[in-house]
Amino acid sequence: MSGQPTQSAQSPSHVLVPGQQSPVRSVPGNIRRPEYVGKPAPTPYTGPEVQTPETIEAMRVAGRIAARAMAEAAKAIAPGVTTDELDRIAHEYMCDHGAYPSTLGYRGFPKSLCTSVNEVICHGIPDSTVLRDGDIINLDVTAYIGGVHGDNNATYLVGDVDEESRLLVERTRESLNRAIKAVKPGRQINIIGRVIESYAKRFGYGVVRDFTGHGINTSFHSGLIVPHYDSPHATTVIRPGMTFTIEPMLTLGTHEYDMWEDGWTVVTKDRRRTAQFEHTLVVTETGTEILTLP
C-alpha cells in the first residue's frame, strides 16, 4: 500500500501510473494505536481463532465504523475527484469516531485506506490520481477501536461505466454473498473458495490466488488464511466464534499480477479490470453474522 495510480492522460489505454502522495495524515493523540504502528511489522498473533463474546462485541463496533467510513468516502466518488480526497474523508470519519485507520503505518503503508482503480487488484495507495468517467474503484477500509479491527471493502462505479465492467462488479459482489452463505460450522474453510471459483468460472473470470481473506480480531491478520479458489490445503474446520474476512478478487482476464515499485500496488498482468468485495464475519451456531454493516 504505497504510491498509487495517476492516470496518464496521453495513454489511449489509460494504464495507471503512480501519482503524488500527500503528507501522512495525523491521528489525535487520544486515539489508541495498534501495536504495529511505528514498527516494520506486527507482532505475530498467537491467540485462538475462536473469539470471546466480548471481543466479538468490540468487533461489531469496529466493523460498523469501518463500514460507515467506507460509505462516507464512497459518497464523494465522482469523475474529477482524487483518490487522496477519498482517503481524507475516511481518515477524518474514523478519527472523529474514536477509531484508528488500521492501514496507516501497517508495514509502512502511508495512508488510511486502499484505493484500487481499474486494473489494480488491491493495495492501491491514495494519491493525486484523478478519477475519470467510466472507471471502477475499490475502497478498502479497516478501523481499529476497542483493541480490535473491522475490515471491509467494496468496488464502486465512477460515472457511466461500460457493461462488461458493471457485470464484473455485480458478479464479484454476488460471489461474496454466495461464499458467506456457504459458511457453516463443521465445514472446511475451502468451501469458501470452492463456491467463489465455481461461480466465477461461469463467466470466464480469473480468481486471484495470492491475496486471500484472513483471520482478524485483536490482530489485523491473525495467520488464518481464507483462499478464494478451491484449495485442497485449506482444511481448517469452521467453528462458532471464529472471525475472518472473505474478500474475493475477480478479474476480466488473467489472475496473474505485477507489483509496482512501491511494494504495495498490485495490478493484473494483462492490465484488464478487476473487482473486489469484502466483509468481516463471525461464525454463529448456524452460519454467520456480518460484522461490517453500516
N, C-alpha and C positions, 0 to 999 in steps of 0.2 A: 504494500500500500504506500507507494511513494512516486511522485512526479507523474501527472496524467494528461490525457487527451486534450490537445487543442486540435481542431481540425484544420487541415491545411486547405485553404480556400482555393488554391490553384489546382489541387488534385481532383480530377474528374471522379475518382472513385471514393473521394472523401475519407481516405485512410487517416486514422487518428495519429496525432503526434503529441508529445508532451507539451503542456503549457507552462505558464509561470505559477509557482505556488506563492500564496500569501504567507506572511509570518504566522508562526504557530499561535493558535488562539489560547488565551489564558482561561483557567478554571478557578473560580473562587476558592480561597484557601480553606473555607469551612467544609468543602465537599470531600468526602473520603475517597482516596485514590486506591485503585487496585495495587497489589504488592509489586507488580512488574514495572510500574511507571518509574523511569529513570534507570532501569536495568536492561541489559541486552536481551534477556529472555525471561519468561516467567519461571517460577519455581515449579517443577513437575508436580502434578496432582497425584496424591497417593490415597485419597479417601475413597469412599464407596460410590458406585454409580446410582444406587438407590438412596434417595434423599429423605430427610425427616419432613414431617408436615410443616415445621417452622421454616425450613429452607424453601420448600415449595411455595408457601405463602409469600415469602420475600421475593421469590422469582415471579410471582403474579404481578407484584408491584413493579419490578424492574421491566418485565415484559410489556406491561401496559404503557409505561413511559417510553420505551423504545418504539412501540407501535405508533404512539401519538406523535413522537418526534419525527418519525418517517412520514406520517400523514401530513404533518405541518410543512415539512420540506417539499413534499410532493405537490402541495397546492401551488407552489411557485414555479413548477416545471412548465416551461414555455419556450418557443424559439426566442433567442436573444439573451437568455439567462445563462450565467456561468455556473459551472459545477461548484466553484468556490462559494457562490451565493447560497447554494443548497446546503453546503457544509456549515455556513454561518447560521442558517436558520435552525438546523438540527442541533448544532452545538449550543445555541442560546436556549432552545427549548429544554434540553436535558439539564443544563446548569440551572435554569430557572426553577426546575422541579427537583433540585437537590441531587441529581444523578451525574455521574462522571461518564463521559463518552468513552466506552471501553477501548475503541481502536486507537485513541490518542495516546501515543507513546508505547503501544503494544509492539514489541520487537522493533521499535524505532519508527513505526508508522506515524506520519506527521499530521494527520487530520482526524476529524471526529466522526466521519462516516466514509464509506466507499461509494464512489460514483463510477459505474461501469457502463460506458456508452457503446452501442452498436456491437463491434467485434470484440469488445473487452469482456472476457468471461467473468472475471472477478477482480477485486482489489484495486480498482482504478482509484487514483488519488485526485481529490478535488483540486482544481486549479483554474487558470484563466480560460479554459476551454468553453467555448460558447455553444450552447445547444442550438440545433437548427431544425427547421420544419422537416418532419419525416424520420428523425432519429428515434431510437429507443434508448432508455436509460434505466439501469438498476440502481436503486438506493439500498445500501446495506447498513443498518443502524443497530448498535448494541449499547445498552445502558447498564451502568453498574451503580447499584444503590442497595443499602442494607446488607452489604457483603456478598451480593450475588449478581449475576449477569442475566439479561434478557436480550435475545438476538433475533432479528428478523430482517428480511429483505423482500423487495418486490420490483418488478420491471414495469415501467410506465412508458406511454406513448407521448411523443413530442409533436404536437400539431397533427398534421394529416399524414398518417403512416400507411405504407403500402400493405396490401392484403397478406402477402407472404409473411411479413414481419408481425402483423397483427395476430395471425393464426399461431405463429410460433409463441408469442407471449401468452395467448389464451390457453394453448395446449400445455405450456410449461406450468402454468398455474393449476391446470387440471391434473397434471402428473403429481404435483404435490398433494392435492386433495385426495387422490386415489391412494397415494402412499400412506397418508395419515390414517385413512380408513382401514388399511391393511395391518396396522399396528395393534397387536393383541398379546396379552401375557401368554407365555409358553411358546410363542413363535420365535424363530431365529431372526436376527436383525437383517439378514439378507432378503427377507420377504420385501423389504422396502425397495431395494434396488431392482428386484425381480419385477415388481409392479411398474416401476418407472420405466425400466428398459423395454418391457413388452409393449407398453403404451407408446413410447417414443418411436419404436420400430415401425409402427403402423404408418407413420408419416415420413419415414426415412431420415429422422433426426439423429444427429450424433448425441451421445450421452457422455459428458465429461467425467473422466475416471479418476484423475489425480487430485481433485479437490472434492472434499466429502462433507457430509454432515458430521457432527461431533457431540460428544458428551459436554454438558455445560451445567454449572452450578455455582459454587464459590469460585471455581476456575472457569476462565473463558473457554478453554479447550481441555477437557479432562483426560484425554487419551483414548476414550471410546471413539471408534471410527464407524461412520454410517455411510457405506458406499451407495451410490445411486445407480449402479449397474448390478447385475446378478453375480455376486462374488461368492464362490464356494468357501472362501476363508472367513466370511462374516457370520460366524456361527454363535455369537453371543446370544443367549436366550433372553428375550424381553421379559422384564419383571415389573410389577406395580411399583411406582415410586421412582423409576428411572427417569432422568431428564436429559433430553438431547435435542439436537436440531435435525431437521430434514430440509435440504436446500438444493433440489435438482437444478443442474445447468444443462440445458439442451441447445443444440446448435443446428443451423441450417445445413452445414457441411460436416467437415471432419471434427472429431473430438480432440484432435491433437492441437498443441498450442505452442506459442513462443512467449518468452518472458522479456519485458522491457528491461533496459539497463538499470532502471530504478529498483529492480529486485522485487517488485510487487505486482505491477500491472501485467495481467495475463491475457493474451489475445489469441484468437483462433488462428491456426497456422495458415488457413486459406483466406483469412480476414472476412469470412462470412459472419452473419449476425448470430447472436446467442442471447438467451434469456434465462432468468433465474428467479425463483421464489423460495422463501424460507419462513418457517415458524419454529419457535421453541415449544416443545411438548413435554408433558408429564404423562407417564403411563398410569392408567387407572386399572381397577379390577376388571373392567370390561373392554377397554380400548384406550382412548387418550383424551386429555384436555389440552387445548391450545393455550399457551401462556402469553402469547404475543398478539392479543386482540386489543384494539383501542377502546 
